[in-house]
Amino acid sequence: MRRDRSARVGDEMQKMIADILRNDIKDPRIPVMTSVVEVKMSADLSHATVYLSVMTDDKGKKDFSEAINKASGFIRREASQRINLRVAPELHFVIDDSIEKGMRLMKLIDDTIKEDQSRG
């Protein structure tokens, strides 16, 4: 089945933004453990919502948010040049905490299992 263009461009943007964060951004407020979870493009490719996962505390997330928004112009320009888009999409960054929530849930499950086993 053929995927629509916005999904294909979103996948490419995800790879490009991950590469830019890993290799080109030198801001210490952006941790090494930053993952681009997903990029959702609008139908006309003029906007991209970038979901990022970062493993840090609340202050670190605030600093990260400031840093990523400050670097958004650079990221936008670099990604659109590498993909060769006619119009560089406006980037909207969202911190995705689903991985942290999943890890917390797994810890609760593990703790419950250990507690049940210790009871007999």
N, C-alpha and C positions, 0 to 999 in steps of 0.2 A: 504494500500500500504506500502511496506517495505522501510524504509529509509536506505540510505547507511551508512556504518560504520563511515565515516569521519564526517557526520552530527551528529550522535549519540555521538561520542567522543567529538565533539565540544560542544554539549549541556552539557555534563558532565564536561568538562573543564570550561565552563562558571560558573557552580554552584560552582566548587572547587575554582576557582580563586576569585569569589565573597566572598566565605567563608574565604579564606586566607587573603584577603584585610581587611575584617571586623574584624577578630579575631586574626590574627597572626602578621600582620605588624604594628609596633608601630611608624612609621615615621610621625612626625607632618605635613610634607609637603603633605601627602596623606589625603585629607579631608574625613570626615565621609560621605558626600554626593557624594560618588564615586559609579557609577553603571557600571557593566560589561554588555554592551549592546548586544554584540554578540561575538562568537569565531568561526572563520572559519578555518578549518583544511585543510591541503593539502591532496591530495589523498593517499599519503604514510604515513601520520600522523607524518611527521618529522618537520613540521612547523605549527605554529598556529598564526593567526592574531587576536589579542585581541582588540576589539573596546570598549573604555572606555568613559563614560560621567562623567564630573566633573563640578560642578557649582562653578566657581571662576573667577577672573579677569585674564588678560593675564599674569601677573607676577606669579600668583598662578599656572596657567597652565604650565608655564616654570619650576617652582619649582617641580610641580607634575611630569612632564615628566622626570626630572632628578632623582627624588626619585623612580619612578616606574622602570626606567631602571636600577638603582642601585640594586633594589630588585628582578630583573628578574631571577637571578640564584636561589634564595631561592624559589620564586614562582614556577619556572619550576620544581625544585626538589620535592617540597611538592605536587604539583598537580599530577605529574606523579606517585608518591608513593601512593597517595590516590586512583587514578584510576587504578594503577597497570599496567602501559604500559611498554612494552619491551624497547622502546626507548623514552626518554623524549623529547617532541617536543621543537624546538627552538621557543621562544615567541617573537612576534613582536607587540609592543603596538602602537595603533593609537587612538588619542583623537578624539572622535566623537562629533561634536558640533550640530548635527541635532536637539536635544532637545532644545538647546538655540535658534536656528533659528526658530523653531516652536513656542516657547514662544514669540519671538519678532514679528513674523507674527500675532499671536493671539492678541497681544497688539495693533498692527497697525489696525487690523480689529475692535477691540473694540473701539479704538479712533475714527475711521471713523464713526462707528455706532452712537456714542455719538455726534459727530459733526453734522451728518445728523439730529438727533433727536432735537438738539438745534436750528437748522435752521427752523424747523417747519414741 
